[in-house]
Amino acid sequence: MTVTPLGREAPPDEARRCHGGHAMAWHRARATARAAAGPPRPAGSLPLAEALGHALAEPLTALTALPAFDTSAMDGWAVAGPGPWKPSGEGVLAGGQPGRLAPGTAVPIATGARLPSGARAVLRREHAETDAATGLLHDRSAGPGPVASGRDVRPCGQECRAGEALLPAGTTVTPAVLGLAAAAGHDRLAVHRRPTVELLVLGDELLEEGPPRHGRVRDALGPLLPPWLRRGGAEFVGRRLVPDDFGRLRAAVRDSSADVVVTTGSTAAGPVDFLHAALGAADARLLVDSVAVRPGHPMLLAALPPGTDGRPRRLVGLPGNPLAAVAGAVTLAVPLLRRLGGHTDAEPLRTTAATALPGHPRDTRLLPVRRTGHGAAPLPFDGPAMLRGLCLADGLAVVPPGGVDAGASVEILEVPGP
């Protein structure tokens, strides 16, 4: 074993030669990350309460018509035949099973209650007036002629018919999807398994508590990245701090059982940047080695040897600077994870630049922006090591080389919320 002057195991010469290649264009790097995913993770059935955030593995099909029967859209009176009507019965509440309504009669009804058979419409409570002399119910809002059939009624099947496909496979299960699935009769959903992710935070200089001191700094990415990756579709299985040591980094990469290993730092060519060497020693295959984007250009994507179960594994190497790491996450990690999880690619979100958005002369720039009434406006504190601007941002503007003029269209990447 070769030992460095600092007492660390040094990579063999052939492992040192893993680094190389030209920076890949930003859009091509994202496409490469998606393609590197291969087929989505296997599908399974989960109760509704556990399916949030997964991707549908098959189309969501209605098990019933919605509504399943004619229902009242308003509080008021279910009426049969032309008015005036003779009030009848104690009323129909949601969940009740009303009997038949004879012509010329009306019965009180609540919003959402099933319409009695024989009823033709619902007379809103505020439109109903009872004649004190005859006890008959009149429609005080109506002009000449009878109440229109179907007024203030939600007809059976208005939203969908039984057997109708409601959402395609690949749709992300959101709270709204859970509600629709429940309304359509589902107790469980067929969804893809989330890809597992382990985070390796690299560097001797990182502290886990307290303020920076003695030349060391706080680890900002350990708290930041796990929720970001979960929002990207990951099942987060752990975080490890790994010192600047070739042997320990090689072992951490080799021994991880996660579908995707995400590392922070060590992606450049500094004296203790051992990631390329560790990947070479692990027989990994570099798919992306530097991206033409600022911040974050020294990011990488590698195919690792399959795990013990034969599943393919991937490694995403993020730069160590916080905003640069975020740029790497949205460029490589999130597209990879979403494709592994079976999620359909969303249409790019575009808006107008409220002011000119400064760009890099040659590379794409990911710029924290805030949406205003006039479009996206750039935020200060956008350096590679800064997070203050990101905290105020609604998104990251994808600024092509040379910048974007005020009033021009620009793509916006989502910044996850709580």
HELIX and SHEET records of a PDB file:
HELIX    1   1 ASP A   13  ARG A   16  1                                   4    
HELIX    2   2 TRP A   26  ALA A   36  1                                  11    
HELIX    3   3 LEU A   48  GLU A   50  5                                   3    
HELIX    4   4 ARG A  125  HIS A  127  5                                   3    
HELIX    5   5 PRO A  175  ALA A  183  1                                   9    
HELIX    6   6 LEU A  221  ARG A  231  1                                  11    
HELIX    7   7 PHE A  246  ASP A  255  1                                  10    
HELIX    8   8 LEU A  275  ALA A  281  1                                   7    
HELIX    9   9 PRO A  322  GLY A  328  1                                   7    
HELIX   10  10 ALA A  329  ALA A  333  3                                   5    
HELIX   11  11 VAL A  334  LEU A  340  1                                   7    
HELIX   12  12 ARG A  388  CYS A  391  1                                   4    
SHEET    1   A 4 MET A  24  ALA A  25  0                                        
SHEET    2   A 4 VAL A 291  ARG A 294  1                                        
SHEET    3   A 4 THR A 364  THR A 372  1                                        
SHEET    4   A 4 GLY A 375  PRO A 378 -1                                        
SHEET    1   B 6 MET A  24  ALA A  25  0                                        
SHEET    2   B 6 VAL A 291  ARG A 294  1                                        
SHEET    3   B 6 THR A 364  THR A 372  1                                        
SHEET    4   B 6 GLY A 395  VAL A 399 -1                                        
SHEET    5   B 6 SER A 409  GLU A 414 -1                                        
SHEET    6   B 6 LEU A 349  THR A 352 -1                                        
SHEET    1   C 2 ALA A  43  PRO A  47  0                                        
SHEET    2   C 2 ARG A 188  HIS A 192 -1                                        
SHEET    1   D 2 LEU A  60  THR A  61  0                                        
SHEET    2   D 2 ALA A 165  LEU A 167 -1                                        
SHEET    1   E 2 THR A  71  SER A  72  0                                        
SHEET    2   E 2 VAL A 153  ARG A 154 -1                                        
SHEET    1   F 4 LYS A  86  PRO A  87  0                                        
SHEET    2   F 4 THR A 105  ILE A 109  1                                        
SHEET    3   F 4 GLY A  76  VAL A  79 -1                                        
SHEET    4   F 4 ALA A 121  ARG A 124 -1                                        
SHEET    1   G 2 ALA A 128  THR A 130  0                                        
SHEET    2   G 2 LEU A 137  ASP A 139 -1                                        
SHEET    1   H 6 GLU A 235  VAL A 242  0                                        
SHEET    2   H 6 THR A 196  LEU A 202  1                                        
SHEET    3   H 6 VAL A 260  THR A 264  1                                        
SHEET    4   H 6 ARG A 313  LEU A 318  1                                        
SHEET    5   H 6 LEU A 300  LEU A 304 -1                                        
SHEET    6   H 6 ARG A 285  ASP A 289 -1                                        
SHEET    1   I 2 LEU A 206  LEU A 207  0                                        
SHEET    2   I 2 VAL A 217  ARG A 218  1                                        
END                                                                             
